[in-house]
Amino acid sequence: MPRSRFAALTLAVAFALSAPLLSSIVRAEVPAPVDEAYPGTIAIDVDATDLAQRIFKIRQTVPVKGGALTLLFPQWLPGNHGPSGPIDKIAGLKITANGQPVAWKRDPLNVYAFNVDVPTGAQTLQVEFQYLTPTDGAQGRVVMTPNMLNLQWIAAALYPAGHYTSKIEYKASVKYPPGFQAATALDVESREGDTVHYKPVPFDILADSPIYAGRYFKTFDLAPGAKVPVRLNVIADAAKQLEAKPDHIERHLELVRQALKLYGAQHYDHYDFLFSLSNQMGGNGLEHQRSSENGVGTDYFTDWDEKIGSTDLLGHEYTHSWNGKFRRPADLWTPNFNVPMQDSLLWVYEGQTQYWGNVLTGRSGLRTQEGSRDALAMVAATYADNRPGLQWRNVQDTTNDPIISRRAPKPYRNYQMSEDYYAAGQMIWLEADAKIRQLTGNKKSLDNFARAFFGVDDGVWKTQNTYTFDDVVATLNGVAAYDWATFLRERLDGKVPLTGGIEASGWRLVYKDEPSKLAKARARQGGRGAGGADFTYSIGLSADKEGKVGDVRWDGPAFNAGVGSGMTLVAVNDVEYSKDALEDAIKAAKDDKAPIRLMVKEFDRYRTIPVDYHGGLRYPHLERIEGKTDYLTPIFTKK
């Protein structure tokens, strides 16, 4: 038989045999969302009392009518900017109608979709499942401990396909462990023992309203007497960690005041910072319209040092209420959580938020002028000397990273790059700020852009106001006429360096043989980097306190000598490895022609690698340029 006839016959037989399967796939296609109300209100009840086994038990009551129904688990998560919905943590799915089991089948082309044939005459479905939260950090972020929990509705709910999430009404309740207090943007309708019933909201708002609850809980009023409340709700591993100095809290009040002076409008009816101080629950930072999730170590209040200051985390997440949540990139907005997002404008969403978060932290006094400059110096050094990856990737391309890698660890981050639209975006917006000040004789600044762009529609929060690249350019031109489209594209597309804003602001990046106060403080702080060594700008590597090598600067001295990420430093010049030993060796090599000898361990093998480096210790700082206008000081100065 001729090959062509055999192929045709084979294809025909294969098609005939697969026709029923293809038909079922077509029938199982997930309905596209439409802007129409889902009939009825879905009840969702969560039992959050199983702290020991770290299990959320969920029960949903879904109004239905007979026929085909598809239930979706959220896949594309706001704030994560990618398809990271933790469907692997969902187990025990059981559906019933009138007390009888109803079969479900996962969609063969979409594992986040569950197809159900609703029995004729059924008016509701009972949907039960468990959300098995991580019991160890290796499984994901820990969200339940003996003393606190973090319930994210977007990871603990199913919703019907075929409708915008803004058109699906939910009524939620949570049973908390005895003695727990909870904070959320949701409004309480009633309480019954340890169970709290919340007022009904559309699913998009429910998903945007996570809960922090804990045994040790304290609320600070950050807007006393204001018509629109702003609260700092803190949970901690122990009661003593909630004790804060009045002056420290006053700076959090100032953070709110400075943000309102900057943006003008408020896109919430009340705002709740959800803040965990814990060495057990995983730290995080995640934005929402009327709240934010923030997690740091236990010493945030108790070890506060005014000279070093606080993290910019709260300023960053608060800014997102304006930038990212209310004003949202048009290609990032989706009608539900299973329509793919596009991330092309994350250099605005995250990059400008990174800029304002640091600026507001400085203006509020949560960080000093010196600390603000030190933080900026570290970012500037990254893009001046520690992003060789810019030779093959540009900042615009990194906006794809939430979809490509979802923050997975990387062996050579400086070369591979990862979500650089944050810090690189910060550098771009610093230069834009300096350019506006220069163009207008220091009469206008990026503050004017923020007020014009984010300060619209005061009080509106149930809907979003989307933006495009052209909208950004038009608003910049409204502040100061310039070729802003070219300015932005040149930096995003890798045609000009990213550090021009430092010198344009009257400062220059320099290297000294001592780290800044802020850098020293970060090295001491808890977490994976505590006690580690950072010699990125000298020998070209960083290591943890046990000597395990983290990032190695591509084409740097250590890399070119053969040091690789993941090796363990065992000895330096025949002396047992320690941070001090390597520091002393780098100092000595400045006046010695002999290479620095690093003994490393790879699996079960040891070898010595000579590193020919003689440039001494190098840590980034900013230094004033005499005779040039200083824009940085007013940028960080309280308004």
N, C-alpha and C positions, 0 to 999 in steps of 0.2 A: 504493500500500500504506500502510495506517495506520502512523504513526510507531512506535507501540508494538509492532506486529507485526514491523516491520523491525528494531527494536532487539532483539526477542526472537530473531529468526532469526539476526541477526549474532552475538549472544552464544552461541547454540547452535553455530554454525559455528566460532567462535573457540575454544570449549571443546573441540570435537571435534578441531580441528587441534592444540591444545596439550596434549591428553590425554597423549601419550607423554612430553612434556617435564615436565608436572606429576607424572607417575608417577615419572620419574627423580629429580625434586627430593624427592619423598616418600621414595623409597628411599635418597636420599643424606642424609637427616636424621641429624645427628650423635647417636650414642647417648648418653644421659644417664649420668653417672657413678654407679656403684653401689659399695657398700662390700664388694667382693669382690676377692680376689687375682687379678692377671693371671698366667696360667700361664707359668712360666719367668722367666729373668733376661735383661734387655736389656743387651747390651754396647755401650758408646759409647767410641770411640777418637778423640782429637783430635790432629791434627798442628798444633802451634803454632809451627812454625819459620820461617814465611814472614813475617818482620818487615818486610822491604823493601816487599812489596806489601800487607802488613797483612791477611792472609787466614788464617782458621782453617779447616782441612779436617777435616770430620767424617765418620765412618763408624760406622753403627749396625748391629748384628745383632739382629733382632727375632724371637723365637720366635712362630710362627703356626700356624694350621691353615687348610685351604682355606675360602674364602668371603669375605664382605665384611669389610673392615677400614678404619677411619678413623684416620689419624695426625693429631695436632694439634700445631701450633706454639703455645707459650704466648702468650696475648693479654693477660690481666688479670694484671699483675705486682705481687706483694707489694712494699710499700715505695714503689711508684709510684702505687698506689691507683687505677689506671685502665687502659684498654685500650691500652697503649703497647708491646706486644711488637713488636720491630723486624723484622717479617716482610719488609719491603722490602729488608733486608740479606741475605736468604737467596737463593742462586742454585745452579744446577747440580744440581737434585734428580734423582737417578737411583735407581731401585729394581729389584733383580733377585732371582730365586729360582732356585736350582740353576744359576746362571750365565746365565740367560735374562732378558731385559728384562721387566718387569712394568709395565703402563701405570698411571698415576695421573691423577686428575682432581680439580681443586680444586672444593670444594663451591660451587655457585652462590649459596648464601645465607650462606656463612661462609668468607671467604677464608683463614682460619687452619686450615681442615680439608682434608685430602687423602684422597680416597677411592680404595681399592685393592681389586681382586678378586684374592684370593690363589689361585694355581693349586692344584687338587686335588693332594694329596700333598706339597706344599711344607711344610717344617718350620721354615724360617727365611727372612726377607727381609733382604737386604743393602741398606741405605739410605745413600746418599752425597750430600753436598751441601757447599757452602762458605758460611761466614759472612763476608761481605765487610765488614769493619769500616771505619769512617770513615777516610779518608785526609786529611781536613781538618775543622777544627772546624765549618765550615758544614754538613757532612753529619751531624753528631752528635758525641757524645763520643768523642775519640780514645782507643783502648784498647790500641794496639800501637805501640811506638816501638823504636828500635834497642837500647834498654837495659832495657825492661820491657814487661809485658803484664798485662792484666786479663781473665781468662776468666770470663764469667758463663754458667753452664750453662743457665740459663733462657732465654738468647738463642741457644743453640747446640745444641738438642736437640728432637727430635720424640718424642711419646709416644702410645700407643694410647688412643683414646676408650673410654668405657664403664666406667671404673674410677676410684676415688679415686686420686689420685697417691700417697697413702701406701701403696697396695697394689700398686704397680708397682716391681719391684726392678731396679736398674741397677748395672752394674759398669763403672767408668770408668777410662780411662787417658789420659795426656797425654804427648806427645813434646815436650820443651822445647828451645829453642835451646841450643847448647853453652855451658856456663859459667853458665847460669841456675840460681838457687835459687828454690823455690816455697814459698808458705804458703797454707794452706787449713784449714777445719774438718774436711775429709775425713781419714780415717786411712789411712796408707800401708800397702799390703800387701806390695809388693816394688818393686825398681828394676832396670831393665835398660838400662844405658847412660844415655841422656838421657830415657828413657821411665819414667814413674812409674805404677805400677798401684795403684789405690785400692780399699779394701775396699768390698764391695757395700752399698748403702743404697737405701731407697725414693726415688722420684723427687722427692717433696716435700723431702726432706733434701738430695738432690743439688742441686736448684735453689736451695736455701738455703745452698749451700756454695761460693761463688765462689773464684777463685784469683788471687792476685797473685804474679807471678814477675819476677825481675830479675837483671841482671848485678851490680849493686851492692846487696847485701842484708845486713841485720843484724837479729838478734832480741834483744830485751830481755825478761828475765823480770820480770813485774810482780807475781808472787805467789810469791816464793822460799820453798820448803819446804812450800807448800800442797798439800793433797790434790787440789785442783781447779786445774790450771794456767791461768794467764792470761798471754798473750804479746803483745808489741808487735813485729810483723814489719814492717820498714821497707825499702822499695826507693827508690832515688834515681837521679837523672840522672848523678851522679858520686859517687865514693867519699867525697870530703871532706864531702859533705852529710849523711853518716851519723854524723858525730862530734857527740856530744851531751855537754853538761855534766852531771856526776853529779847536781847539785842539780836540774836540769831533769827527769832521769829519775826521781829520787826523788818528784817531784810526780805523775808518772804512776802510780807505785806507790801513792801516797796517794789518787789518784782511784779506784783499785780498792778500797782499804780503806774509803774513805768510802761508796762505792756498796754494799758488802756490809753496812756498818753501817746504811745506810738501808733496804735491801730485805730483808736477812736471808737469803733463800733464793738459790740459784743454779740457773738453769734451763739448764745446759750441763754436759757432762762435761769440757770444756776450752774456753777462749775465746781467739780469735785476732783481735787488731786487725790488719787489713790496711791498711797506711799507705804511701801514695806521696808522695814529695817530688819534684815534677816541674813543669817549665815546658813539657813536651811532651805527656805524657799528661794527659787531661782530669781536672780535680779532681772529686770527688764525695763524697757521704755517703750510704751505704745500709746499712740495718740487716739483720741476720740473727740467728738464734737463738744460734749458737755463734761468730759472727764479725761483723765489720762492715767495709765498704769505706769508706776515708777517703782523700781526696786533697787536698793543699794545695801551696803553692809550695815551692821548694827551700830557703828560708831558715828553715824552721821551727825547726831546731836551731841553726844557725850564727849567726842574728841574734836569738836569744831575748833579750828584755829583761824582766827580772823586774818592773820597774815597770809595764809595759804588760800583760804576761801573754800567754797562749796562747788560741787559739780554743776555743770550747766544743764543737767538733765531736766529739771523742772521747767526752766526757761524754754528749752527746746520743745518739750511736749506741750506746754501751754500755747506756744506760738502756733502749733499745728491746728488749734481750734480755728484759727484764721486761715492759715496756709496749709492746705492739704485736705482739711475736712470741709469747711464752708466754701472757700475758693479752692477748687479742685481741677487738676488737669483734665481737659475734655476727653483725652484718650484713656484716662485712668478710671473715669466714672463708668460704672456699669449698672444695668437695671437689676441684676441680682448677683449672687456670689458664685455663680458657676459660668458666667460669661467671661472670657479671657480679658485681662487688663493689658494695657499698653503703657509703658513706663518712660516715654521719651522726654517728659518734662520733670523728671525727678530732681534735676539740678536746680529747679525752682522749688518744688515741693519740699525736698529734703535739704538742698544746698542753701537756699536762702533761709530756711528755718535754722540750719546749723549756724549761719551767720547771726541771725537775730537772737538765738538762744544764748550765744556767747556774749553778745552786746548787752542784752537785758541782765544777764548775770553780773556783768560789770557795773551797769548803771544802778542796779539795786543794792550794790554793796555786798552781794553774796560772794563776790570775788573782787580783789583790789585792782587798781590800775596796773600795778606791776604783775599781778597774777594773770590778768587778762592778756597782757603783752606776752608773758611767758607761754601761755596756752597757744597764742597765735604764732609764736616763734616755732613751736614744735610742728605746727601744721605747715608753716612756710618751709621749714627744713625738709619735710616730707616731699614737697613738690619741687624743691630746688635740687635735692640730692638723693632721694630715696624712692623714686618711682621710675626706674629704668623701663618699666612696662609701657610708659608713654611713648617709647620708640615704636611700638607695634599696635598699641590701642590708644584711643582717645577717650576723653571723659564721657562724651556722648554714648560711646559703646558700652560703658560700664553701667548705664541705666538698664541694661538687659540682665545684670547680675542676679537680681532677685528671682528671675526665672531660670537662669543658667545654673546657679550653684546654691542658692538659698542659704547663704552664709556658712556653707560647709568649710571646714578647715582647709587651708591651702599650704602646700610645702614652701612656695616662694611667692608670697603675697605681693611683695614689692614689684615683681616681674609679671605675675599673672593679673594683679590688681583685683580689687573687690569693692564694689559699691563706692567708687571714688567720687561719685557725684555729691556725696556729703561734704567732705573736707575740701575737695577741689572746687566744688560749688561755692563753699564759703570764701575761698580765695578769689573767685570770679566776682562775687558780690561785694567783697571789700574793694576791689579795684573799681567796680562800678560806682560805689559810694564816693571814693576819692575823685573819680572823674566828674561826677555831678558837682561836688564841692568846688573843683577847679573851674568847671565851666560857668558856674554861677557866682564866682567870687565868694564862696563859702556861705552863700545865702540860702542854698538848698542842699539837700542831701538825700540819701536813700530813705530817710525817714519820710520824706514827702511821697516817695513811691509807695511805701507801706501804707500810709494813710489813704492814698488814692485807690490803691489796688485792693486792700483788705478791709478798709473802713467803710464799706458800703452796706446798705440794707441792715441797719442796726436792729437787733432783736430777732432777725430771721435765723432759724436754725433747723427747721424741719426739712428744708430743701437746700440743694447746693447750687453755687454759682460757678460754672466751669470757665476755664480759660485756655487759650492757645498761645503758641509762641508769638503770634502777631499781637495778641492782647498785651503781652508783657512788653513788647517793643513799643507799642503805642502809648502805654502808660509811662514808660521811661521818657519817651519824647515829649510827653505832656509836662514832665518835670524839667527836662533840659534837652533842647534839640541837639541831636547827635546821630551818627550812623550806628545806632545800637544793635541793629540786626547783624552787621558785620562784626562789631565788637564782641558780641556773644558767640557767634559762630566760629570766629577765629580761635577763641579759647576752648570752646566745646569740641572743636574738630582738630585740635592739636597743632594749630598753625603758629601760635605764639605761646611763650611761657605763661605759667599760671601765677607767678609770684610778683607780678608788676605792681600789685596794690600795696605792697609793703613800702617800697621806695616812693611810690606816688603819695603815700600817707606821711612821708617825712622820716621814715625809719629804714634801717637796712638790717639784713640777716647777717649775724656774725657767729663765730664759734669760739667758745672758751673752754678751759680745761676743768671747769666745775659746772655741774648741772644747775639749773635754776631751782629756786625753792619749790616751785610747783612740780617740777620733774622729780625732785627728791621725795616729795610727799606722795606722789603717785607710785613711786617705787616701793614705798613703805606700806601702802594700802593693801587691804585684804584682797583675795582673789588669786587667779592663776599667776599674775605677774608679781605678787608680793615677794620681796627679797631677791628678785631677779636682777640681771645685769643687762644694761643696754649700751652697747658699743657700736651702734648702727653707723655713726658718722665718723668713726675712727677705723677700727679693724673690720667693721662691716658685719656684725652679728649681734644677736641678743640671745640670752639664755636664762632659764629659770634658776632657782636657788640650788637645785641639784645638778646644774650644769647641762641640762638638756637644751640643745640648740633649737631656737625657734626660727625666726626669719633670718636668712642670710642674704645680704645685699648682692643682687645679681651683678657680676663683674666687679665686685668689691674685692679688697685684699684677701679676706678669708675665703670667699667663693673661688677666686682665681687660684688660690693655693690648694683647693680641693675640699674645703669644709662644706658639709651639706646639712640641710635642715634635718632634724631628727637624730643627729649624732649626739653623743654625750661627751662633754669635756671632762677629762679625768685628771689631767695635770697641765701645768703651765711652766715651761722651763724647768722641768723635773720636780716641781713643787705641786702638791695636791691642789686641785682646782678649787678656787673660791672667787667670788667677785673681786675681792681685794687683791688676790694673787694676779688675776688678769689685768686689773687696773695698774698695779705696780709694774707689770711687764711692759705694758703699753707706754707708761711713762719712761721707763728705762730705755726702751728701744729708740726713743727720740734722739738719744745721744750715743747709740750703739748701732753699728752696722750689721750685727748679727740678727737673723730673723727671730721672731717669737715662735717658740716651739710649743705646739698644742698637741698633747696626747689625747686622742679621741677613742671612744668605744663605738663600734658598729656591730650590733647583734652580739656575737661572742668573740669578736676580733678587736685587737688594739693596734693602733699605729700612731706615729708622730708625724704631724704635718707642720712644716716650717712656713710661717707667714711673714713675708718680707714687707713689713709696714713700719714706718718710722715717723709718722705724722703727729704722734702724741694724742692725748685725749681731746675730743671735740664734742661739745654740747651746744645746742642752738640757743641763741639769745637775740633780742632786738636792740639796736643801738641807734640813737638819734643822728640824723644827718643835719649838721649845722647849716643854718641859712635856708633850710627848706621848711615850708609850712607844715606844722604838726596837725594832722587830721585825726590821728589815733586817739589822742587825749580827749578831744570833744566827742568822738564816737562812743567812748566808754564812760563819759561823764553823765551823771544823773541829770535828768531834764526837769 
